[in-house]
Amino acid sequence: MTVTLTAATSSDVNLSESSEPATDALVFPGGLVGCADWKRFVLISDEGTPLQLAYMQSLDDPNIALVVTNPSQLDSNYMAPLSIEDRADLGLTEGTQPLMFCTLTVRGDGWLTANLLGPLVVNPVTGTGKQLVLVDSGYSTQFPVTQLVNAPVA
């Protein structure tokens, strides 16, 4: 499998200085785990890739673009249960299914990995998002997807 990743640049999206949500923005009111200031993103689809990748380009920091995909593409049995509190935080009405994303990272050894432990869940109607932490789930922050570059032989 060949995967080419290119980050969006600030010229690709309208980076607003406003604290108001941008039209079609994904807004994570609490930020992301470990990155509380990363709150507003625009989703840029790249449907031409085998993994159906997308980019979450930060509207708060033009240097931040996360590569994401639907975790069920990587694990057909993937489940991220939402509590009543999670559904309320997202503003999900009964019967509304959230969008689910996991972030992808290329490790130093050339492996593409997925964070299945901390999925990003988004209300598809309002764009409100929340990062979950699936404690005691058995999922990892470094689920191996594929090796992009062979590690050097010692």
PEUR-V30624 format. One line per field, one symbol per residue. ss: DSSP state (H for helix, E for strand, C for the rest). phi: phi as a letter, one per 20 degrees, with the letter a starting at -180 (. if undefined). burial: I if it has 24 or more other ideal C-beta (glycine too) atoms within 12 Angstrom, else O. A space follows every 10 residues. Layout:
ss = ???
phi = ???
burial = ???
//
This chain:
ss = CCCCCCCCCC CCCCCCCCCC CCCCCEECCC CECCECCCCE EEEEEECCCC CCEEEEEECC CCCCEEEEEC HHHCCCCCCC CCCHHHHHHH CCCCCCCCEE EEEEEECCCC EEEECCCCCE EECCCCCEEE ECCCCCCCCC CCEEEEECCC CCCC
phi = .dcddcefdf feceeeefef ffgmfeddge mdgnbfeedd cdedecfedg elfbddefee bfedbdecbf fffebfefcc fdfgfgffge mfegneefec ccedceffen eecceefcfe dcffednfcb eecefmenfc ecffdaeecf ffee
burial = OOIOOOOIOO OOIOIOOOOO OIOOIIIIIO OIOOOOOIII IIIIOIOOOO IOIIIIIIII OOOIIIIIII IOOIIOOIOI OOOOOIOOII OIOOOOOIII IIIIIOOOOO OIIIIIIIII IIIOOOIIII IIOIOOOOIO OOIOIOOOOO OOOO
//
